[in-house]
Amino acid sequence: MTQLAGADALTALDPVFAQLAVGAGHNLWGLAHLTIREKAFVCLTADLCHPHLDLPLAMHVQMALANGVEPESIRELYRHLAPYVGYPIVVTAFQRLTELGLPQAQDDKPVEPAPLAGPLARAVHALENLDPGLAAFTEDQLAQRWARPHLTVRERAVACLTVDVFYQTLGESLWLHAELAKAAGATDETLRDLLRGLAEFGMPRAWAAAQALFPRSQAEV
């Protein structure tokens, strides 16, 4: 949901639902520990995790641009998320960006993979024990993405955490992306705000992710 963008369109669909939806949208945009860019990227990532890319994507692209997100950063978000949500889904998303009039890509340089280190390297090493071929593919995909321009590592990690919550990959994938986010400056409050914001897109999923990230808090209840 955007801050208020699309409120009239929602009212035309159902006035009571519009009130509920706009209130839910205020939840995400009122969170203090996510940046404006991160909130925009959460919405755009959520669109990729849904089986449709119509009205919500158009509203969220408009909202991101209105809040100062560069078109190339939106493109980079989709490039980054391709192996996480699926390349075919991102093809459709890029087609919609073209239909929405997003400027053409400015970055046309060859992709230069960067050697993995830290949590990413450890994750690939652990995967080698399960399936060397899958580990090789994963290493190639990660090496092509995490050091690129247009998005920070923290923004990339927040987007990946959003995918984890939607797809309920609440084990190693979730913990890896949380570790990457924290190494790039995020705190526990950042992650808590992210889950609070994602509750708009599905409370049960956000609840399960909170239990996975903060198990001690659950034990203290």
Disulfide bonds with the S-S distance in Angstrom:
none
